[in-house]
Amino acid sequence: MLGVSDDTVRRWIDAGELTAGLDSVGRKVVDGAEAVRELGLEPGALAVAVVKATQVIVETPAGRA
């Protein structure tokens, strides 16, 4: 629906709109529970997940552009 790229997620992190940490080899990672709260997800909410290779993107219909 929203179709954001990994670059968009990185921009959200850089802008402080999404919180991320670093894993053991220095990659940025988003805590699942932190992402659920920030996206406003709850049981029964519509969300779309895009899975490509080792990347997963979860979106909500009212997601950010």
LINMOLIN-V710939 format. One record per backbone hydrogen bond with DSSP energy under -0.5 kcal/mol. CO is the residue of the C=O (numbers start at 0). NH is the residue of the N-H. If there is no record, write none. Layout:
BEGIN
co-><CO:CO>
nh-><NH:NH>
END
This chain:
BEGIN
co-><4:5:6:7:8:9:10:11:11:12:20:22:26:28:28:30:31:32:33:34:35:35:36:41:45:47:48:49:49:51:54:56:58:59>
nh-><8:9:10:11:12:13:14:16:17:15:28:25:22:20:30:34:35:36:37:38:39:40:39:44:60:58:50:51:56:54:51:49:47:62>
END
